[in-house]
Amino acid sequence: MLIHLHVRDFTIVDELELDFHSGMTTLTGETGAGKSILLDALGLALGDRASADVVRPQADRTEISATFDVDTLPDCVAWLEEQDLADDSDCILRRVVQSNGRSKAFINGRPVPLQQLRELGAFLVDIHGQHEHQSLMRRDVQRAIVDAHAGNATLLQEVQRLHQEIGECERAREALRGGFEDQESRREILAYQTSELEALDLTPEGLDALNAEHRRLANAGTLLESGQRLLQMLYEDDQAAQSVLGQALRELDDLLDKEPALEAVHEQISGAQAQLQEGVSVLRNYLDGLEIDPARLAELEERIGTLSDLARKHQVAEEELADVHERLAAELRELDNSGERLAELEQQHRALLEDYHRRAAELRERRQAAAADLAEGVTGQLAELGMAGAAFSIQVSPRDEGRPSPHGLDDISFQVRTNAGQPYGPLNRIASGGELSRLSLAIQVAATGSTRIPTLIFDEADAGIGGGIAEVVGRQLRSLAGHHQVLCVTHLPQVASQAHHHLQVYKRSEDERTATTVAPLDRDQRIQEVARMLGGMELTRATMDHAAEMLEKAESTA
């Protein structure tokens, strides 16, 4: 609910700070005092359009901040969290309008587009009367009121779930159907591409072996020539390493008799000779197995060229061709199974539609019952509010296009006639401003608890009425305040006396400047203000007593 409002340099307001409370708060004042200024200021904080003329003359800008307690509003808190605008403390909406007409919007200190301010405001405040924030004119709000009155929350969740699953099923089905004409040509391409990749060993081990064999065959001539030369150097020439080591060992054998300490040297050289012989044997075996094979080399070069061409074709590195093969093979398998999958999706779609229509039919029955009950209640309220001959109706009709929606298959429309014998029509076309305020009040009272908007504001809801009807309006607003925070601009004492809290709007003049201000009234001040509304500026003992009696009566029926 609204807990604080700060207004600075707005039209004829210098600066104003007000705290608000739960229950019913009334705003009163002389004609022309500017009772609607607070509503206009709050409207700007909620995202109304702004122009330069809202800035007080000689001021640079207008600033308006509205603070709300949102702890008991889970939908509002979820929206703030989703937009990354949540705060641990209260929610603050701020609007700044420059003297050149430009404006900025803020939520919890963070700049936001004006649309976000409006979206958030829709969770917080509903203003009834000749004002932009008349949510009861919107079809989605009308539907929500009927659904809330019917207790359709659980059923609506089921309908929304089915609608989402139908959409997912249709998208999957169309994805298969959409390419069905080209499936055969696509299948042929995939079959060819996978077969040419399957002909190659694309594993990391296979690629390494291919490259190794290619290097060996490409260098076979050099390897043979160099290998033979090494054999001669190590073993076959007269001065080969093998001969030199043999001569050294023979000389060491003669010296060992003279110096046993040379035994270690003898062992090392003997070991070297053994290792040399083993190395020569391995080299000889390698050379015996090495041959120049131009045909095999050509085959390997062709395969390597194919790998390079395929990598360019698929725009990947050669080592990524195995992943490409797996992806193409998976697509081919999917195409091969597409007919079976399409049949499954068709069956699933039929089942979902059948379930959806069954739930939507149940939803329609519940809406029709709730609509009749709510319309009867509103019509009764209208009679009490002095609109004799007026009647309220709620039409629940099938949607024209008949396609599933998240909210079912119904169009819901609030209809009214303001006089007996007239045809019914939409609220905004049939009702005048004063009638619209009373209609809104009647709907809110009859649907108490159906709307989740915490703060309801009624601007001149008592326009065009008086006497006993005015007292009924006051009692209804006070009753509504048991479920919502209610703010009411009124000129009738019968309404003002029903409020839990009272704000007086008045003008003051200083230094040839006129400014509007608002002050909360204590009980004695309330008696004086209600007495003024009863009898004019001259307060008599009788009007004061009458005013006190009206307040006592309202308090005794709380």
C-alpha positions in Angstrom: 0.0 0.0 0.0 1.0 3.7 -0.3 2.8 4.8 2.8 4.4 8.1 1.8 4.2 10.8 -0.9 6.7 13.6 -1.4 5.8 16.4 -3.9 8.0 19.4 -4.8 7.4 22.2 -7.2 4.3 20.6 -8.8 1.8 23.1 -10.3 0.9 25.3 -7.3 2.5 23.0 -4.7 5.8 24.2 -3.2 6.7 21.1 -1.2 4.5 18.5 0.4 5.2 15.4 2.4 2.4 13.1 3.5 2.2 9.8 5.3 -0.6 7.4 4.5 -2.2 4.6 6.5 -4.4 1.5 6.0 -8.1 1.9 6.0 -10.1 4.8 4.3 -8.6 8.2 3.9 -10.6 11.1 2.6 -9.4 14.3 1.0 -11.7 17.4 1.3 -11.4 21.1 0.8 -13.0 24.2 -0.7 -13.9 24.1 -4.4 -10.9 25.2 -6.3 -8.5 24.3 -3.5 -6.9 21.6 -5.7 -8.2 18.4 -4.1 -7.2 16.4 -7.2 -3.6 17.7 -7.2 -2.5 14.8 -5.0 -4.0 12.3 -7.5 -2.4 14.1 -10.4 1.0 14.0 -8.6 0.6 10.3 -7.8 -0.4 9.7 -11.4 2.9 11.1 -12.6 4.7 8.8 -10.1 2.8 5.9 -11.6 3.8 6.8 -15.2 1.2 9.3 -16.5 2.3 11.5 -19.3 4.0 14.7 -18.3 4.4 18.2 -19.8 6.3 21.3 -18.8 3.2 23.0 -17.4 3.3 20.7 -14.3 6.4 22.4 -13.1 5.7 25.3 -10.7 6.4 28.7 -12.2 10.0 29.8 -11.6 11.1 26.3 -10.7 13.5 24.2 -12.6 11.8 20.9 -12.2 9.1 18.9 -10.5 10.0 15.9 -8.3 7.5 13.4 -7.0 8.3 10.3 -4.9 5.8 7.6 -3.9 6.8 5.0 -1.4 4.9 1.7 -1.2 4.9 -1.3 1.2 5.0 -4.4 -1.1 5.7 -7.1 1.5 2.2 -8.6 1.0 2.3 -8.4 -2.8 4.1 -11.5 -4.2 3.3 -10.7 -7.8 4.8 -7.3 -7.5 7.9 -8.6 -5.7 8.3 -11.2 -8.4 8.1 -8.5 -11.1 10.7 -6.4 -9.3 13.1 -9.3 -8.9 12.6 -10.3 -12.6 13.5 -6.7 -13.7 16.4 -6.7 -11.2 14.8 -3.7 -9.4 14.0 -5.4 -6.0 15.1 -3.7 -2.8 15.2 -5.1 0.8 13.2 -2.0 2.0 10.0 -0.4 0.7 9.5 0.2 -3.0 10.0 3.9 -4.1 8.7 5.2 -7.4 10.2 8.6 -8.4 9.5 10.9 -11.3 11.4 14.1 -12.3 9.9 16.5 -14.9 12.2 19.3 -16.2 10.9 22.7 -17.1 11.5 21.9 -20.7 9.0 19.0 -20.5 11.6 16.2 -20.4 11.1 13.6 -17.6 13.0 10.8 -15.9 11.6 7.8 -14.1 13.2 5.8 -11.2 12.4 2.7 -9.3 14.3 2.1 -6.1 16.8 4.7 -7.2 17.5 3.1 -10.6 16.6 4.9 -13.8 13.9 3.0 -15.8 11.9 3.5 -19.0 8.5 5.1 -18.4 6.8 1.9 -19.5 8.3 0.0 -16.6 6.9 2.6 -14.2 3.5 2.0 -15.6 3.8 -1.8 -15.4 4.8 -1.5 -11.7 2.1 1.0 -11.0 -0.5 -1.5 -12.3 0.4 -3.8 -9.3 0.0 -0.9 -6.8 -2.7 1.6 -7.4 -6.1 1.7 -9.2 -7.6 5.1 -9.6 -11.3 5.3 -10.4 -13.1 8.3 -11.8 -12.2 10.6 -14.7 -8.6 9.5 -14.8 -6.2 7.4 -16.9 -5.8 4.6 -14.3 -9.2 2.9 -14.8 -8.1 -0.7 -15.0 -11.7 -1.9 -14.9 -12.0 -0.7 -18.5 -9.4 -3.3 -19.6 -10.7 -6.7 -20.8 -7.8 -8.5 -19.1 -8.7 -6.9 -15.7 -12.4 -7.8 -16.2 -11.5 -11.4 -16.9 -9.2 -11.5 -13.9 -12.0 -10.2 -11.6 -14.4 -12.8 -12.9 -11.8 -15.6 -12.5 -10.9 -14.4 -9.0 -14.6 -14.3 -8.1 -15.0 -17.8 -9.4 -11.8 -19.1 -7.6 -10.3 -20.3 -10.9 -6.6 -19.9 -9.9 -5.8 -23.6 -10.0 -7.8 -24.3 -13.1 -6.2 -21.4 -14.9 -2.7 -22.7 -14.1 -3.7 -26.0 -15.7 -5.1 -24.2 -18.8 -1.9 -22.2 -19.1 0.3 -25.3 -18.8 -1.7 -27.1 -21.5 -1.5 -24.0 -23.7 2.3 -23.9 -23.4 2.6 -27.7 -24.1 0.4 -27.3 -27.2 2.6 -24.5 -28.5 5.7 -26.6 -27.9 4.2 -29.6 -29.7 3.0 -27.4 -32.7 6.5 -25.9 -33.1 8.1 -29.3 -33.1 5.5 -30.6 -35.5 5.9 -27.6 -37.9 9.7 -28.0 -37.8 9.3 -31.5 -39.1 6.5 -30.6 -41.6 8.2 -27.4 -42.8 11.1 -29.3 -44.4 9.2 -32.3 -45.4 9.2 -31.5 -49.1 13.0 -31.2 -49.1 13.6 -34.2 -46.8 14.4 -36.6 -49.5 17.0 -34.4 -51.2 18.4 -33.6 -47.7 18.6 -37.3 -46.9 20.5 -38.0 -50.1 23.0 -35.3 -49.3 23.5 -36.5 -45.7 23.9 -40.1 -46.9 26.6 -39.1 -49.4 28.4 -36.9 -46.8 28.4 -39.5 -44.1 29.6 -42.2 -46.5 32.6 -40.2 -47.7 33.5 -39.5 -44.0 33.0 -43.1 -43.0 35.6 -44.2 -45.6 38.2 -42.4 -43.5 39.6 -43.4 -40.2 38.8 -40.1 -38.4 39.9 -41.2 -34.9 42.9 -39.4 -33.4 44.9 -42.6 -33.6 44.0 -43.2 -37.2 45.0 -39.7 -38.3 48.3 -40.0 -36.4 49.1 -43.3 -38.1 48.2 -42.0 -41.6 50.5 -39.0 -41.2 53.3 -41.2 -39.8 53.1 -43.6 -42.7 53.0 -40.8 -45.2 56.1 -39.2 -43.7 58.0 -42.5 -43.8 57.1 -43.3 -47.4 57.7 -39.8 -48.6 61.2 -40.0 -47.1 62.0 -43.6 -47.9 64.8 -42.9 -50.4 66.6 -40.6 -47.9 66.1 -43.0 -45.1 67.6 -46.0 -47.0 70.6 -44.0 -48.2 71.3 -42.6 -44.8 70.7 -45.9 -43.1 73.2 -47.7 -45.3 75.8 -45.0 -44.6 75.2 -45.4 -40.9 75.7 -49.2 -41.1 79.0 -48.7 -42.8 80.1 -46.1 -40.3 79.0 -48.2 -37.3 79.8 -51.8 -38.5 81.0 -52.6 -42.0 83.9 -50.3 -42.8 87.5 -51.1 -41.8 87.4 -48.1 -39.5 83.9 -48.6 -38.3 82.9 -48.1 -34.7 82.5 -51.8 -34.1 86.2 -52.4 -35.3 87.6 -49.6 -33.2 85.8 -50.8 -30.0 87.0 -54.4 -30.7 90.6 -53.1 -31.0 90.3 -51.1 -27.8 89.0 -54.1 -25.8 91.9 -56.3 -27.0 94.4 -53.7 -25.8 92.6 -53.4 -22.5 92.8 -57.2 -22.1 96.6 -56.9 -22.2 96.7 -54.1 -19.7 94.4 -55.7 -17.1 97.3 -58.0 -16.1 99.4 -55.0 -15.3 96.6 -52.8 -13.8 93.4 -54.4 -12.4 92.0 -50.9 -11.9 91.2 -50.7 -15.6 88.6 -53.4 -15.1 85.8 -50.8 -14.9 86.9 -49.2 -18.1 86.9 -52.6 -19.8 83.3 -53.2 -18.6 82.1 -49.8 -19.9 83.5 -50.3 -23.3 82.4 -53.9 -23.5 78.8 -52.6 -22.7 79.1 -50.0 -25.4 80.1 -52.6 -27.9 77.1 -54.8 -27.0 74.7 -51.8 -27.3 76.3 -50.9 -30.6 75.7 -54.4 -31.9 72.0 -54.3 -30.8 71.5 -50.8 -32.4 73.1 -52.0 -35.6 70.8 -55.1 -35.6 67.7 -52.9 -35.1 68.9 -50.5 -37.9 69.5 -53.4 -40.3 66.0 -54.8 -39.6 64.4 -51.4 -40.2 66.3 -51.0 -43.5 65.3 -54.5 -44.5 61.6 -53.6 -44.0 61.8 -50.2 -45.7 61.0 -50.1 -49.3 60.1 -47.4 -51.8 56.4 -47.8 -52.7 55.2 -45.1 -55.0 51.7 -46.6 -55.4 51.2 -46.7 -51.6 52.6 -43.2 -51.3 50.1 -41.9 -53.9 47.3 -43.6 -52.1 48.2 -41.9 -48.8 48.6 -38.5 -50.5 45.2 -38.9 -52.0 43.7 -39.7 -48.6 45.4 -36.7 -47.0 44.1 -34.5 -49.8 40.6 -35.8 -49.3 40.9 -35.0 -45.5 42.0 -31.5 -46.4 39.2 -31.0 -48.9 36.5 -32.3 -46.5 37.8 -30.0 -43.7 37.5 -27.0 -46.0 34.1 -28.1 -47.2 32.7 -28.4 -43.6 34.8 -25.4 -42.5 36.4 -27.2 -39.6 39.9 -28.4 -38.7 40.8 -32.0 -39.8 40.7 -33.2 -36.2 37.1 -32.0 -35.9 35.8 -34.1 -38.9 34.9 -36.9 -36.5 32.4 -34.6 -34.7 31.0 -33.4 -38.1 30.4 -37.1 -39.0 28.6 -37.8 -35.8 26.4 -34.7 -36.2 25.5 -35.5 -39.8 24.8 -39.2 -38.9 22.5 -38.1 -36.1 20.6 -35.8 -38.5 20.3 -38.6 -41.0 18.9 -41.0 -38.3 16.4 -38.3 -37.3 15.3 -37.9 -40.9 14.9 -41.6 -41.2 12.7 -41.6 -38.1 10.9 -38.3 -39.0 7.7 -40.0 -40.2 7.4 -42.0 -37.0 8.2 -38.9 -34.9 5.6 -36.8 -36.8 2.9 -39.4 -36.1 3.8 -39.3 -32.4 3.6 -35.5 -32.4 0.2 -35.5 -34.2 -1.1 -38.0 -31.6 0.3 -35.9 -28.7 -1.2 -32.7 -30.2 -4.7 -34.2 -30.5 -4.5 -35.4 -26.9 -3.3 -32.0 -25.6 -6.1 -30.2 -27.5 -8.7 -32.6 -26.2 -7.5 -32.0 -22.6 -7.3 -28.3 -23.2 -10.8 -28.0 -24.5 -12.2 -30.1 -21.7 -10.5 -27.7 -19.1 -11.5 -24.6 -21.1 -15.1 -25.8 -21.1 -14.9 -26.3 -17.3 -13.4 -22.8 -17.0 -16.3 -21.3 -19.1 -18.9 -22.9 -16.9 -17.3 -21.6 -13.7 -17.0 -18.1 -15.3 -20.6 -18.0 -16.4 -21.8 -18.9 -12.9 -19.4 -16.3 -11.3 -20.4 -13.7 -13.9 -24.1 -14.1 -13.1 -23.5 -13.9 -9.4 -21.2 -10.9 -9.7 -23.5 -9.1 -12.1 -26.4 -9.5 -9.7 -24.4 -8.2 -6.8 -23.2 -5.1 -8.8 -26.7 -4.4 -10.0 -27.9 -4.4 -6.4 -25.1 -2.1 -5.4 -26.0 0.3 -8.2 -29.6 0.6 -6.9 -28.2 1.5 -3.4 -26.0 4.1 -5.1 -28.9 6.0 -6.5 -28.7 4.6 -10.1 -32.3 3.4 -10.3 -33.0 1.5 -13.4 -29.3 0.8 -13.9 -28.3 -2.8 -14.5 -24.9 -4.6 -14.8 -24.2 -7.6 -17.0 -21.1 -9.7 -17.7 -20.9 -11.4 -21.1 -18.9 -14.6 -21.3 -18.7 -15.5 -25.0 -16.5 -17.8 -27.2 -13.5 -16.0 -28.7 -13.9 -15.2 -32.4 -10.8 -17.0 -33.5 -11.3 -20.0 -31.3 -7.6 -20.7 -30.9 -6.3 -21.8 -27.5 -5.0 -19.0 -25.4 -3.3 -19.0 -22.0 -6.6 -17.8 -20.5 -9.1 -20.2 -22.1 -11.5 -19.8 -25.0 -13.6 -16.9 -23.7 -14.0 -13.2 -24.2 -15.3 -11.5 -21.1 -16.9 -8.1 -21.3 -18.5 -5.9 -18.6 -21.7 -4.3 -19.9 -24.0 -1.7 -18.3 -27.2 0.1 -18.9 -27.7 3.3 -16.8 -31.4 3.6 -17.4 -34.3 1.1 -17.7 -35.1 0.3 -21.3 -31.7 1.2 -22.7 -29.5 -1.4 -24.4 -26.4 -2.7 -22.6 -23.0 -1.4 -23.7 -19.3 -1.3 -22.6 -18.6 0.7 -19.4 -16.5 3.4 -21.1 -19.1 4.1 -23.8 -22.3 4.1 -21.7 -21.4 5.6 -18.4 -20.7 9.3 -17.7 -17.8 10.3 -15.5 -19.8 10.3 -12.3 -21.7 7.2 -13.2 -18.4 5.5 -14.0 -17.0 6.2 -10.6 -20.1 4.7 -8.9 -20.0 1.8 -11.3 -16.4 1.2 -10.3 -17.3 1.5 -6.7 -20.2 -1.0 -7.1 -17.9 -3.5 -8.9 -15.2 -3.2 -6.3 -17.6 -3.7 -3.4 -19.4 -6.6 -5.0 -16.1 -8.2 -6.0 -14.4 -7.5 -2.7 -11.3 -9.6 -2.4 -11.3 -10.4 -6.2 -8.7 -7.7 -7.0 -5.2 -7.9 -5.7 -4.4 -4.2 -6.2 -3.8 -2.9 -2.7 -4.6 0.8 -3.1 -7.9 2.0 -4.6 -8.5 5.7 -5.2 -11.9 7.2 -6.0 -11.9 10.7 -7.5 -15.3 12.3 -6.9 -17.1 8.9 -6.6 -20.0 10.8 -5.1 -20.4 13.2 -8.0 -24.1 14.0 -8.7 -25.5 12.4 -5.5 -26.4 13.5 -2.1 -28.5 12.8 1.0 -29.0 9.1 1.9 -27.2 7.8 -1.2 -24.1 9.8 -0.2 -24.2 8.0 3.1 -24.4 4.6 1.3 -21.4 5.6 -0.8 -19.5 6.4 2.3 -20.4 3.2 4.0 -19.4 1.2 1.0 -16.0 2.9 0.7 -15.4 2.2 4.4 -16.4 -1.4 3.9 -14.0 -1.7 1.0 -11.3 -0.3 3.2 -11.4 -3.6 5.2 -9.7 -5.3 2.2 -7.8 -2.4 0.5 -6.3 1.0 1.3 -8.9 3.4 0.1 -8.3 7.1 -0.8 -11.3 9.2 -1.7 -11.7 12.8 -3.0 -15.1 14.0 -1.9 -17.2 17.1 -1.3 -19.9 15.3 0.7 -19.8 15.2 4.5 -21.6 11.9 4.5 -18.6 10.3 2.7 -15.9 12.3 4.6 -17.3 11.3 8.0 -16.9 7.6 7.2 -13.1 7.8 6.7 -10.6 6.5 9.2 -8.2 9.3 8.3 -8.9 12.8 7.0 -6.7 15.1 4.9 -7.7 18.7 4.2 -6.6 20.5 1.0 -6.4 24.3 1.1 -4.7 27.3 -0.5 -2.5 29.8 1.2 -1.1 33.1 -0.1 2.3 34.4 0.7 4.3 37.2 -1.0 1.7 37.5 -3.7 2.0 33.7 -4.4 -0.7 31.1 -4.0 0.2 27.6 -3.0 -1.8 24.5 -2.3 -1.0 22.4 0.8 -2.5 19.3 2.5 -2.7 18.7 6.2 -3.9 15.7 8.3 -6.8 16.5 10.7 -7.2 15.4 14.3 -10.7 14.6 15.6 -11.6 18.2 16.6 -10.4 19.5 13.2 -12.4 16.8 11.5 -15.5 17.9 13.2 -14.9 21.4 12.1 -14.3 20.3 8.5 -17.3 18.1 8.3 -19.4 20.9 9.8 -18.1 23.3 7.1 -19.1 20.7 4.5 -22.6 20.5 6.1 -23.3 24.2 6.6 -20.8 26.4 4.8 -18.2 28.8 6.3 -20.4 29.9 9.2 -20.3 27.1 11.8 -23.2 26.9 14.2 -23.5 24.7 17.3 -26.1 22.6 15.4 -23.8 21.8 12.5 -20.9 21.1 14.9 -23.1 18.7 16.9 -24.3 17.1 13.7 -20.8 16.7 12.4 -19.7 15.1 15.7 -22.7 12.8 15.6 -21.8 11.6 12.0 -18.3 10.8 13.1 -19.5 8.9 16.2 -22.0 6.9 14.1 -19.3 5.9 11.6 -16.9 4.9 14.3 -19.6 2.8 16.1 -20.3 0.8 13.0 -16.6 0.1 12.2 
